[in-house]
Amino acid sequence: MDEEAYRQIYREVNDRQCLYEKAILATHCNCSLMRKLNLAEREAAHCESDAGQQRCQHYLDALRKAMRFALKSGDEGSSLPHARAMRLQVGGMRGLYRALNEGQEPPVPIPDINGLLQQGLERWGGFDAFPYQQILREVATWEGRRPKRRRKR
């Protein structure tokens, strides 16, 4: 299957893509509203809830706005490279977990993205009131796996 055909079928089958798909498929996070799909020997993550997807979108938008400096990205409308998107998704969830749990070490994987966002909204009332300075530290320090160095022969 060529890549364009795959993308078209993907959009048809997965009408509500999980916004944390990268972090979930890399096994850094889980979500109670996510369902995995298999398509052409690949995995995808589907969100089971419009409200849940909107919550994630609001948090990622607010987080991206607050984290533009840490991510070294000037244009907030452009898509992020994979490594920076992972940093935003995983670091943002780890930072939120720490903020909600008084600096406790976040578990790997984060157990429930939706649950964390709901806890944050209950505690702080809205995404604008989240402690982004605290969350920023985790986004800035989180690093994904390093690429393997090839040995010279």
N, C-alpha and C positions, 0 to 999 in steps of 0.2 A: 504494500500500500504506500503510495507516495505521500509526502508530508502534507501537501495541500488537501488531498482527499481525507487524510486523517483529521486535520484541523476542522474541516467542514462537518464530518461525522461527529467529532468531539463536541462541537457547538450544538448540534442537534440532540445528542444523547444527554449531554450535561448542561441543561438550560440554566442551572443555578450553581455555577462553579464556586467551590469553597475558596475564599480569599486567602486562607492559610494553607493552600494546597502544597506549596513547596515545603513548608515546615512540617506538615503532617506526613507527606510521603518520604521525607528524610528522617522520620521517626523522632523528631524533637518535640512534637506537640500532638495532642489528641483533642477531640471535640465530641461532645455528646450529640451534636446535630449533624455530624459528618457521616456520609456513607461512601465507601470506596466502590469505584466502578472499574471494570477491566475492559479495555478496548484495544484491539490489535496488539496483544501481548504487552500493553502498557497499563499503568494504573492512573486513575484520576480520582479526585475527591469532589463529592457533590454535597451541597448544603441542603438540609431537609427543611429549612425554615426561612421565609422571606424576612421576618423580623430579626432572626439571628444573623443573616447576611448583612442586613442594614446596620446592626450593632457593630459587627466587625468592620464594615466600611467606615462608619463614623470614627471608630477608634483608630483605624489605620490612617485615615485622613488627618485626624488631630495629632497623632503620633508623628506622622511624616512632616507635618507643619512644624511641630516642636523640635524635631530631630534633624532638620535640614542641615544645620551646622555639623553635627556629628557624622552625617552621611556624606558630607561634602557634595551636596547636590543643590544647585541653584534653582532649577526649574521644577516646581512642585507638580506640574502636570505630566511630565515625561515619565515613561516607565523606567524602573530601576533595573540595573544588571542583576543577574541571579544572586551573586554574593551579597549585594547590598539589600536586596529584597529579603533574603534569608536573615540578615542581621536585623532588619527592621521587624520581621515577624517573630523570630525566636527571641531576640534581645528584648523586644517590646513585651512579650508575654512573661519572660523571666523577670524583667523589671517590675511589671505589674504584680507578679506573685510576691516578690520581695516587699513591695510597698504595702500589700495587703497583709503580709505575715511577718511584720516587724523585722525585716532583714534576714529571715530564715532562708537557708540555701534552697533554691528551687529544685524540684524533682526532675529527673529526666526519664521519660518525656513529661512535659507539662500535661497534667491529666485531663483538663477540660477548659478549652478556650472560652466557650460560651459561659460556663460557670464563673470563671474569673472576671469576665466583663460584667456579668450581672452583679457580682459581689462589689466590684468597683463602682458601679452605678448606684448601688444601695448605700455604700459608704460615703461617696463624694457627691452624689446627686446628678452629675452630668459629666460628659467627657471633658469639658473645659476646666473642670475643677480637679482633674486627675493630677497627681504629683509628678509632672513630667521631668523635673530636675532629678528626682530619684530614679525614675524609669530610664532617663538618658544615660545614667552611669552604666547600666546593664547593656544597653544598645551599643554604647561606645566600646565596651570591653569584650562583648561576645565575639568569638571567632569560630567559624565553621572549621571543618577539617581542612588541613593543609594538603595541597596536592603532593603526591609522592614524587620525590626527585628521582630522576632516572640516573642510573649509574653509567659512567662512561666505560666503554669497553676498549 
